[in-house]
Amino acid sequence: MTIAVGALALAPHAAWLIANDFAPFSYAIVLHGTGSLASTIGDAFGYLAGSVAYVAVPLVVVAVVARPSRAAVKDMGWPSSPARRLAATAFWAVLLLPALIAPFAGLRLVSLWSMSAFALLPVMLLSSPLVAITRRDAVGVLALAVAFPVVMVAVAPAIAFAIHSAGPAPAAAHGSLLARPIEQLWRETTDRPLRIFSGFDELTDGVSFYMPSRPLAVRVLDGIPSAAIEERIDRDGIALLCPMRSSVAAADWCAKAAIARARCSPPGKETEIEVSRRYLGVEGKPARYLVIAIPPRQPQTPPPSREPLAACIARHLMAGK
């Protein structure tokens, strides 16, 4: 019964993954990249170290208020009770298996991805019968937990202003500002709804989140799209976004790839826009972006070239060098 209920709950998520060409997995691979065995082993150790750092505060709090003995620490890590060992197995498996598998798959791990494992951290730390916390210490921890969010909310504007002054990442600063110009260019290009969008790096997901049309975010400029995605682009069209005049070499490649794809697709429109975010009356650093709208291919419209799309794009890229 448990397996059936779990499968029923996961079925919509599995269907979404299949329908959207496993977008979260391609996002992780494209954004964080792949590497050699040696580099991915180093990343795996970094993943484990970063994971411990994420939970350093609760670990220190438990160590201070519970003052566990060596036997208690051992029982926390691997319980002697079979009833608690199932939770421990689930905890360690979710935390450690990625670090063991990723190097052989050539994938770079990010410690943030360990968050799902720490749902069981309170069970691991406090379920042992060898751990005891006094009422006074429990009240102190509760007071800290209540006060901390209040303090952070009070200082949040100052933190936000410091980040704004330093110049945050483009996806964080300009995502909401870019959505409207992209939608406007699309409406000027075709009367069909915008269903597919691709950008560069974190802009792909950061900008699509703010678009009223809720297009599918794909990676055709900094990744290799599948045949299924190319078919959808041919049928529905696509809007493309790239940063201009960037010091990042990959960002310059994004603009070249976008222009090459546009030359090998049905005629559309392109424009350059400049945006900057304003916060507390202070203007942020401006940035320029290239926006291209490629409309759906009409059934009666012949392809611009008889050569395959990938070959056409490659030819234009080589010509642009």
C-alpha positions as CSV (number, residue, x, y, z in Angstrom):
1,M,0.0,0.0,0.0
2,T,2.8,2.4,0.9
3,I,4.5,1.7,-2.5
4,A,1.3,2.2,-4.4
5,V,0.5,5.6,-2.6
6,G,4.1,6.8,-3.2
7,A,4.0,5.8,-6.8
8,L,0.7,7.6,-7.3
9,A,2.1,10.7,-5.6
10,L,5.2,10.7,-7.8
11,A,3.5,9.9,-11.1
12,P,2.6,13.5,-12.0
13,H,6.2,14.5,-11.4
14,A,7.6,11.7,-13.6
15,A,5.1,12.6,-16.3
16,W,6.2,16.2,-16.2
17,L,9.9,15.2,-16.4
18,I,9.3,13.1,-19.5
19,A,7.1,15.8,-21.2
20,N,9.8,18.4,-20.6
21,D,12.8,16.4,-21.6
22,F,14.1,16.0,-18.1
23,A,14.8,19.7,-17.8
24,P,16.0,19.8,-14.2
25,F,18.7,17.2,-15.0
26,S,19.9,19.1,-18.1
27,Y,19.9,22.3,-16.0
28,A,22.2,20.8,-13.5
29,I,24.6,19.3,-16.1
30,V,24.7,22.4,-18.3
31,L,25.0,25.0,-15.5
32,H,27.6,23.2,-13.4
33,G,29.2,21.2,-16.2
34,T,31.1,17.9,-16.3
35,G,34.7,17.2,-15.6
36,S,37.5,14.6,-15.4
37,L,37.6,11.9,-12.8
38,A,40.1,13.8,-10.7
39,S,38.2,17.1,-10.7
40,T,34.9,15.4,-10.0
41,I,36.4,13.5,-7.0
42,G,37.6,16.9,-5.7
43,D,34.1,18.3,-6.2
44,A,32.6,15.3,-4.4
45,F,34.8,16.1,-1.3
46,G,33.8,19.8,-1.7
47,Y,30.1,18.7,-1.8
48,L,30.5,16.8,1.5
49,A,32.4,19.6,3.2
50,G,29.9,22.2,2.1
51,S,27.0,20.0,3.2
52,V,28.5,19.8,6.7
53,A,29.0,23.6,6.7
54,Y,25.3,24.1,5.8
55,V,24.3,22.3,9.1
56,A,27.2,23.5,11.2
57,V,24.9,25.7,13.4
58,P,22.5,23.0,14.4
59,L,25.4,20.6,15.0
60,V,27.0,23.2,17.3
61,V,23.8,23.9,19.1
62,V,23.1,20.2,19.8
63,A,26.7,19.7,21.0
64,V,26.4,22.7,23.4
65,V,23.0,22.0,24.9
66,A,23.0,18.2,24.8
67,R,26.7,17.6,25.6
68,P,26.5,14.1,24.1
69,S,28.9,11.4,25.2
70,R,31.0,9.4,22.8
71,A,28.4,6.6,23.0
72,A,25.6,9.0,22.3
73,V,27.4,10.4,19.2
74,K,27.9,6.9,17.9
75,D,24.3,6.1,18.5
76,M,23.3,9.3,16.6
77,G,25.4,8.3,13.6
78,W,24.3,4.7,13.5
79,P,21.6,3.7,15.9
80,S,21.6,0.4,17.7
81,S,17.8,0.2,17.5
82,P,16.5,-1.4,14.3
83,A,13.5,0.9,14.4
84,R,15.8,4.0,14.2
85,R,18.2,2.4,11.8
86,L,15.8,2.7,8.8
87,A,15.9,6.5,9.2
88,A,19.7,6.5,9.5
89,T,20.0,4.4,6.3
90,A,17.8,6.8,4.4
91,F,19.7,9.8,5.7
92,W,23.2,8.5,4.9
93,A,22.2,7.0,1.5
94,V,20.7,10.3,0.2
95,L,23.7,12.2,1.5
96,L,26.6,10.0,0.4
97,L,25.4,8.1,-2.7
98,P,25.7,11.2,-4.9
99,A,29.3,11.7,-3.8
100,L,30.1,8.0,-4.7
101,I,28.3,8.0,-8.1
102,A,29.0,11.5,-9.5
103,P,32.8,11.0,-10.1
104,F,32.2,7.9,-12.3
105,A,29.4,9.8,-14.2
106,G,31.7,12.8,-14.7
107,L,29.3,15.2,-12.9
108,R,30.2,18.1,-10.7
109,L,28.3,18.1,-7.4
110,V,27.0,21.2,-5.6
111,S,26.6,21.0,-1.8
112,L,23.2,22.8,-2.0
113,W,21.8,19.6,-3.5
114,S,22.2,17.8,-0.1
115,M,19.3,19.8,1.4
116,S,16.9,16.9,0.9
117,A,19.0,14.6,3.1
118,F,18.8,17.0,6.0
119,A,15.1,16.6,6.4
120,L,16.0,13.7,8.6
121,L,18.8,15.5,10.5
122,P,16.6,16.3,13.6
123,V,15.7,12.6,13.8
124,M,19.4,11.7,13.6
125,L,20.4,14.2,16.3
126,L,17.6,13.9,18.9
127,S,16.0,10.5,18.7
128,S,18.8,8.7,20.6
129,P,17.7,7.7,24.2
130,L,21.3,8.7,25.2
131,V,20.6,12.3,24.3
132,A,18.9,14.5,26.9
133,I,18.2,18.3,26.8
134,T,17.1,20.2,29.9
135,R,14.0,22.4,29.9
136,R,16.2,25.5,30.3
137,D,18.3,24.7,27.3
138,A,15.3,23.9,25.2
139,V,13.7,27.3,26.0
140,G,17.0,29.0,25.1
141,V,17.1,27.3,21.7
142,L,13.5,28.1,21.1
143,A,14.1,31.8,22.0
144,L,17.1,31.9,19.6
145,A,15.0,30.3,16.8
146,V,12.2,32.9,17.3
147,A,14.6,35.9,17.5
148,F,16.8,35.1,14.6
149,P,14.2,35.5,11.8
150,V,13.0,38.8,13.4
151,V,16.6,40.2,13.4
152,M,17.2,39.1,9.9
153,V,14.0,40.7,8.6
154,A,15.1,44.0,10.3
155,V,18.5,44.0,8.6
156,A,17.4,42.6,5.3
157,P,17.0,46.0,3.6
158,A,20.6,46.9,4.5
159,I,21.9,43.5,3.2
160,A,19.8,44.0,0.0
161,F,21.3,47.5,-0.5
162,A,24.8,46.2,-0.1
163,I,24.2,43.5,-2.7
164,H,22.6,46.0,-5.0
165,S,25.5,48.4,-4.7
166,A,28.0,45.6,-5.4
167,G,26.2,44.5,-8.5
168,P,24.4,41.1,-8.2
169,A,24.4,38.4,-10.8
170,P,22.4,39.3,-14.0
171,A,19.8,36.5,-13.4
172,A,19.1,37.9,-10.0
173,A,19.1,41.6,-10.9
174,H,17.5,41.6,-14.3
175,G,15.3,38.6,-14.6
176,S,12.0,40.4,-13.9
177,L,13.0,43.4,-16.0
178,L,13.7,41.3,-19.1
179,A,10.5,39.4,-19.2
180,R,8.3,42.2,-20.6
181,P,10.6,43.3,-23.5
182,I,11.0,39.6,-24.6
183,E,7.2,39.1,-24.5
184,Q,6.7,42.4,-26.4
185,L,9.2,41.4,-29.2
186,W,7.5,38.1,-29.5
187,R,4.0,39.7,-29.9
188,E,5.5,41.9,-32.6
189,T,6.9,38.9,-34.4
190,T,3.9,36.5,-34.3
191,D,0.4,36.1,-33.0
192,R,1.2,32.6,-31.7
193,P,1.7,32.2,-27.9
194,L,5.3,32.1,-26.6
195,R,5.8,28.5,-25.6
196,I,9.6,28.1,-25.5
197,F,12.4,30.3,-24.2
198,S,16.2,29.9,-24.0
199,G,18.8,32.2,-22.4
200,F,22.3,31.9,-21.1
201,D,23.3,30.3,-17.8
202,E,20.9,31.2,-15.0
203,L,19.0,33.7,-17.1
204,T,17.2,30.8,-18.8
205,D,15.3,29.9,-15.6
206,G,15.5,33.3,-14.0
207,V,13.8,35.2,-16.8
208,S,11.2,32.5,-17.8
209,F,9.9,32.5,-14.2
210,Y,8.6,36.1,-14.7
211,M,7.0,35.6,-18.1
212,P,3.2,35.7,-18.0
213,S,3.0,33.1,-20.8
214,R,5.0,30.6,-18.7
215,P,7.1,29.2,-21.6
216,L,9.2,26.1,-21.3
217,A,12.8,27.0,-20.4
218,V,15.2,25.0,-22.5
219,R,19.0,25.2,-23.1
220,V,19.8,25.5,-26.8
221,L,22.4,28.2,-26.5
222,D,24.6,26.7,-23.7
223,G,23.6,23.1,-24.1
224,I,22.7,20.5,-26.7
225,P,18.9,20.2,-27.3
226,S,17.3,16.9,-27.9
227,A,15.5,16.0,-31.2
228,A,12.2,16.3,-29.3
229,I,13.0,19.9,-28.3
230,E,14.1,20.8,-31.8
231,E,10.8,19.5,-33.1
232,R,8.9,21.7,-30.6
233,I,11.0,24.7,-31.5
234,D,10.2,24.1,-35.2
235,R,6.5,23.9,-34.3
236,D,6.1,26.6,-31.7
237,G,9.1,28.9,-32.3
238,I,11.4,30.2,-29.6
239,A,12.6,33.4,-27.9
240,L,16.3,33.8,-27.3
241,L,18.2,36.0,-24.8
242,C,22.0,36.6,-24.5
243,P,24.1,39.2,-22.6
244,M,26.0,41.6,-24.8
245,R,29.5,43.0,-24.3
246,S,30.2,40.5,-21.4
247,S,33.7,39.8,-20.1
248,V,32.6,36.1,-20.0
249,A,33.7,34.3,-23.1
250,A,30.8,31.9,-22.9
251,A,28.4,34.8,-23.0
252,D,29.8,36.1,-26.2
253,W,29.4,32.6,-27.6
254,C,25.7,32.7,-26.6
255,A,25.1,35.8,-28.8
256,K,26.9,34.1,-31.8
257,A,24.9,30.9,-31.3
258,A,21.6,32.8,-31.1
259,I,22.3,34.8,-34.3
260,A,23.4,31.6,-36.1
261,R,20.2,29.9,-35.1
262,A,18.1,32.8,-36.3
263,R,19.8,32.8,-39.7
264,C,18.9,29.1,-40.0
265,S,15.3,29.6,-38.9
266,P,12.1,31.3,-40.3
267,P,12.6,35.1,-40.4
268,G,11.9,36.8,-37.1
269,K,13.0,39.9,-35.2
270,E,15.9,40.9,-33.0
271,T,16.8,43.8,-30.8
272,E,19.2,45.0,-28.2
273,I,17.9,46.4,-24.9
274,E,19.6,47.9,-21.8
275,V,18.2,47.4,-18.4
276,S,19.2,48.3,-14.8
277,R,17.5,47.8,-11.5
278,R,16.7,50.6,-9.1
279,Y,16.6,50.1,-5.4
280,L,16.0,52.7,-2.7
281,G,16.4,55.4,-5.3
282,V,19.9,54.2,-6.4
283,E,20.3,53.0,-9.9
284,G,22.1,49.7,-10.3
285,K,24.7,48.7,-12.9
286,P,23.2,48.6,-16.4
287,A,23.6,45.7,-18.8
288,R,22.8,45.1,-22.5
289,Y,21.1,42.1,-23.9
290,L,20.3,40.6,-27.3
291,V,16.7,39.4,-27.7
292,I,15.7,37.3,-30.8
293,A,12.2,36.1,-31.6
294,I,12.1,33.1,-34.0
295,P,8.5,32.4,-35.0
296,P,7.0,28.9,-35.6
297,R,7.7,27.5,-39.0
298,Q,4.6,27.7,-41.2
299,P,3.6,24.4,-43.0
300,Q,3.9,26.2,-46.4
301,T,7.2,27.8,-45.5
302,P,10.2,26.0,-47.1
303,P,13.2,25.7,-44.9
304,P,15.9,28.4,-45.4
305,S,18.4,25.7,-46.2
306,R,18.3,22.0,-47.2
307,E,21.1,21.2,-44.8
308,P,20.3,20.0,-41.3
309,L,19.8,22.7,-38.7
310,A,22.9,21.7,-36.7
311,A,25.1,21.9,-39.8
312,C,23.6,25.2,-40.8
313,I,24.2,26.7,-37.3
314,A,27.8,25.4,-37.3
315,R,28.4,26.9,-40.8
316,H,27.2,30.3,-39.6
317,L,29.3,30.1,-36.4
318,M,32.4,29.3,-38.4
319,A,31.7,32.2,-40.8
320,G,31.3,34.6,-37.9
321,K,34.7,33.8,-36.4
